């Protein structure tokens, strides 16, 4: 697990230089029975910072009866990417809506210009009142399955599976925090326990669902309420404090919104530190909930992009 060596402050200007790591041997594909390992190409040290114009879309998991595209992901890789760090994005939408293509233009440009591959993930969504739509733990297992696919296949797209960051916003933040906390989700999909090098769940009160507002609680009840203990078992703060969590990755989150929401977000990072992870807290009180996502990579942004860039650079830089 890579650890940060210095605190990160919101609004700090940053110039990032990313070196292309030496190529290695990736694990055998999880989607095939062949034992032949995928070998990443040898890199010459150069980093391609060209912005991808379109993604490569792949189905990371076959689920009978699932809506078309609901278990697809988009790989936005710079042309000729070689052993590039991988930033995985999980969209929000209250577990009920959203898509991997939403709001990606600035994020793709931001990531690719730093020499990083951006991967945007779909997961099955819940339709209120439809018991055949996604229910607990489908959303978490889908994202864990996407990570397992990336571990086995991202080298084929020029990525480095040993440098992987998992980011999510709103419901996506709740999902990624849950995937990273209990070890069962990654293990259940065949992914390595230490695959996530750093984590950024951005702006959710779902870290501690019993303390959240009634309005937020309704969306979780619809999507997760088939588990009678979902309030505690899907609250990452409570899982971390229970001692049942995996060692947490270095973690960045934001605080904004009501005093109660800010308290929930701060307490989550306290739980991460208590479990042994290093943390970064970004002051996003000047932003709306939606802007926490939309400002990432946006021209002129000084709230989200600089601290997140520095956090990821620290994550992707091997210790001396």
C-alpha positions in Angstrom: 0.0 0.0 0.0 1.5 3.3 -1.0 1.4 6.0 1.7 1.4 9.8 1.4 4.4 11.6 2.7 3.0 15.1 3.1 -0.4 16.7 3.8 -2.5 18.0 0.8 -4.3 21.3 1.0 -7.2 22.4 -1.1 -6.4 25.1 -3.6 -2.7 24.5 -3.9 -1.3 25.0 -7.4 0.4 21.9 -8.7 2.5 20.8 -11.7 2.5 17.1 -12.1 5.1 14.9 -13.9 4.3 11.3 -14.2 6.9 8.8 -15.2 6.0 5.6 -17.1 6.8 2.7 -14.9 8.7 -0.4 -16.1 6.4 -3.0 -17.6 5.6 -6.2 -15.7 3.6 -9.3 -16.0 -0.1 -9.0 -15.4 -2.2 -11.8 -14.0 -4.0 -14.2 -16.2 -7.3 -13.0 -17.6 -10.2 -13.6 -15.2 -12.6 -13.9 -18.1 -10.9 -16.9 -19.7 -9.7 -20.3 -18.7 -6.3 -20.0 -20.3 -3.4 -19.8 -17.9 -1.4 -17.7 -20.3 -0.4 -14.4 -18.6 -0.8 -11.1 -20.3 2.6 -9.3 -20.7 2.6 -5.5 -20.8 4.7 -3.9 -23.4 8.1 -2.5 -22.6 8.0 1.2 -22.0 10.7 3.7 -23.0 9.9 6.1 -20.2 7.8 8.5 -22.3 4.2 9.3 -21.2 1.6 9.9 -23.8 -0.5 12.9 -22.7 -2.8 13.0 -25.7 -6.5 13.1 -24.8 -8.6 10.1 -26.0 -11.4 11.1 -28.4 -13.6 8.1 -27.6 -13.5 5.2 -25.2 -13.3 1.5 -25.7 -16.4 0.0 -24.1 -16.2 -3.5 -22.7 -18.6 -5.7 -20.7 -16.8 -6.7 -17.5 -19.5 -9.0 -16.2 -22.2 -11.1 -17.8 -25.4 -11.1 -15.6 -28.4 -12.9 -17.1 -31.4 -10.5 -17.4 -29.4 -7.4 -16.7 -30.3 -4.3 -18.8 -28.0 -3.8 -21.8 -24.9 -1.8 -20.9 -25.4 -2.0 -17.2 -22.2 -4.0 -16.6 -20.1 -2.2 -19.1 -17.1 0.1 -18.5 -15.4 2.7 -20.7 -11.6 2.8 -21.0 -10.4 6.3 -21.9 -6.7 5.6 -22.6 -4.3 8.0 -24.2 -3.0 6.7 -27.6 0.0 4.5 -27.0 -0.4 4.5 -23.2 2.2 2.3 -21.6 2.1 1.1 -18.0 -0.1 4.2 -17.2 -1.7 4.7 -13.8 -5.5 4.0 -13.8 -8.2 6.2 -12.3 -11.5 4.4 -11.9 -14.7 6.6 -11.8 -18.0 5.4 -10.4 -21.0 7.7 -11.1 -23.7 8.9 -8.7 -27.4 9.0 -9.0 -28.9 7.7 -5.8 -28.5 4.0 -6.8 -31.4 4.6 -9.2 -30.1 6.6 -12.2 -26.9 7.8 -13.8 -24.5 6.5 -16.5 -20.8 6.1 -17.0 -20.8 8.6 -19.9 -22.2 11.5 -17.8 -19.9 14.5 -17.3 -16.8 12.8 -18.5 -15.3 15.3 -20.9 -13.3 17.4 -18.4 -12.4 14.4 -16.3 -11.0 12.5 -19.4 -9.0 15.6 -20.5 -7.6 16.1 -16.9 -6.6 12.4 -16.5 -5.2 11.8 -19.9 -3.1 15.0 -19.9 -1.4 13.7 -16.8 -0.7 10.4 -18.5 -3.4 8.5 -16.7 -6.0 6.2 -18.0 -9.6 7.0 -16.9 -12.1 4.2 -16.6 -15.8 5.0 -16.1 -17.9 2.2 -14.7 -21.6 1.3 -15.0 -23.3 -0.8 -12.5 -26.9 -2.2 -12.3 -29.4 0.3 -11.0 -32.4 0.0 -8.8 -35.9 0.8 -10.0 -38.2 1.7 -7.1 -40.9 -0.9 -6.7 -39.2 -3.4 -9.0 -37.8 -6.4 -7.0 -36.1 -7.7 -10.2 -33.9 -4.6 -10.5 -30.6 -4.3 -8.6 -30.8 -4.9 -4.9 -28.1 -5.2 -2.2 -25.3 -6.3 -2.8 -25.6 -6.1 -6.6 -24.2 -2.5 -6.9 -21.1 -3.4 -4.8 -20.5 -6.7 -6.5 -20.7 -5.1 -9.9 -18.1 -2.5 -9.1 -15.9 -5.1 -7.5 -16.2 -7.2 -10.6 -15.2 -4.3 -12.7 -12.1 -3.9 -10.6 -11.3 -7.6 -11.0 -11.7 -7.3 -14.8 -9.3 -4.3 -14.8 -6.7 -6.2 -12.7 -6.7 -8.9 -15.3 -7.0 -6.8 -18.5 -5.9 -3.2 -18.1 -2.4 -4.0 -19.2 -3.9 -4.8 -22.6 -5.0 -1.2 -22.8 -1.6 0.2 -21.6 -2.5 0.4 -17.9 -0.6 -0.5 -14.8 -2.7 -2.6 -12.5 -0.3 -1.9 -9.6 -1.3 1.8 -9.7 -5.0 2.0 -9.4 -7.2 4.7 -7.8 -10.9 4.3 -7.1 -13.1 7.4 -7.1 -16.9 7.9 -6.8 -19.4 10.7 -6.3 -22.6 10.7 -4.3 -24.1 7.1 -4.6 -20.8 6.2 -6.3 -18.9 7.5 -3.3 -21.0 5.3 -1.1 -20.4 2.3 -3.3 -16.6 2.7 -3.6 -16.3 3.2 0.2 -18.2 0.0 0.7 -16.2 -1.9 -1.9 -13.0 -0.8 -0.2 -14.0 -1.5 3.4 -15.3 -5.1 3.8 -12.8 -7.5 2.2 -15.6 -9.8 0.9 -16.5 -7.8 -2.2 -13.1 -7.8 -3.9 -12.4 -11.4 -2.7 -15.8 -12.5 -4.0 -15.0 -11.3 -7.5 -11.4 -12.7 -7.5 -9.6 -9.4 -7.2 -6.5 -8.8 -5.0 -7.2 -7.5 -1.6 -4.7 -4.7 -2.0 -5.7 -3.8 -5.6 -7.0 -0.3 -4.6 -4.0 1.9 -4.0 -6.0 5.0 -3.1 -9.6 5.9 -2.6 -11.7 9.1 -3.1 -15.3 8.8 -2.2 -16.7 12.3 -2.8 -19.6 13.8 -1.0 -22.0 11.3 0.6 -23.7 11.0 4.0 -23.9 7.3 3.4 -20.7 6.8 5.4 -23.0 6.7 8.4 -26.5 6.0 7.3 -28.2 6.0 10.7 -27.1 9.7 11.1 -28.2 10.8 7.6 -31.3 12.8 6.7 -34.7 11.1 6.1 -34.7 12.1 2.4 -31.3 10.5 1.8 -32.5 7.5 3.8 -35.3 6.8 1.4 -33.1 6.2 -1.6 -30.9 3.7 0.4 -34.0 1.9 1.7 -35.2 1.3 -1.8 -31.9 0.0 -3.1 -30.4 -1.7 -0.1 -33.4 -2.4 2.2 -33.6 -6.1 1.2 -30.8 -6.4 3.8 -32.4 -5.8 7.2 -29.1 -4.6 8.6 -28.2 -2.3 5.7 -28.0 0.8 7.8 -25.0 -0.6 9.6 -23.6 -3.1 7.1 -23.4 -0.5 4.3 -22.1 2.4 6.4 -18.3 2.5 5.7 -17.6 4.5 8.9 -19.3 1.8 11.0 -17.6 -1.0 9.2 -14.2 0.5 9.7 -14.9 1.0 13.4 -16.1 -2.6 13.8 -12.7 -4.1 13.1 -14.2 -6.1 10.2 -12.7 -3.9 7.5 -9.7 -4.6 5.3 -6.7 -2.2 5.9 -7.9 1.0 4.2 -6.2 2.6 1.3 -5.1 6.2 1.6 -8.3 8.2 1.3 -9.5 11.6 0.2 -12.9 13.0 0.7 -14.6 16.4 0.9 -16.8 18.2 3.4 -19.7 20.5 2.4 -23.4 20.9 2.9 -25.2 20.9 6.2 -23.3 20.7 9.5 -24.6 17.1 10.0 -23.3 16.1 6.5 -19.9 17.7 7.2 -19.7 15.9 10.5 -20.4 12.6 8.8 -17.8 13.2 6.2 -15.1 14.2 8.8 -15.9 11.2 11.0 -15.4 8.9 8.0 -11.8 10.1 7.7 -11.3 9.7 11.4 -12.4 6.1 11.0 -10.0 5.6 8.1 -7.2 6.9 10.2 -8.2 4.8 13.2 -7.9 1.7 10.9 -4.5 2.7 9.8 -5.0 4.7 6.6 -3.7 8.2 5.7 -6.3 10.8 4.8 -6.9 14.1 3.0 -9.9 16.3 3.6 -10.9 18.9 1.0 -12.9 22.0 1.9 -15.7 22.0 -0.7 -18.1 24.2 1.2 -18.2 26.7 -1.8 -19.5 24.0 -4.1 -22.9 22.4 -4.6 -23.2 18.6 -4.5 -23.2 18.4 -8.3 -20.2 20.7 -8.6 -18.0 18.3 -6.5 -18.1 16.1 -9.5 -18.4 18.5 -12.4 -15.5 20.8 -11.3 -13.0 17.9 -11.4 -10.7 18.8 -14.4 -12.8 21.9 -15.3 -10.8 24.8 -16.6 -10.0 27.3 -13.8 -11.1 25.0 -11.0 -9.2 25.6 -7.7 -11.2 23.6 -5.3 -11.4 20.0 -6.5 -8.7 19.5 -9.2 -5.5 20.6 -7.5 -5.9 18.6 -4.3 -7.2 15.6 -6.1 -4.3 15.7 -8.6 -1.7 15.9 -5.9 -3.3 13.1 -3.9 -3.3 10.8 -7.0 0.3 11.8 -7.9 1.3 10.7 -4.4 -0.6 7.5 -4.8 0.9 6.7 -8.2 4.5 7.5 -7.3 6.4 4.5 -6.0 8.2 5.2 -2.7 11.9 5.9 -2.9 
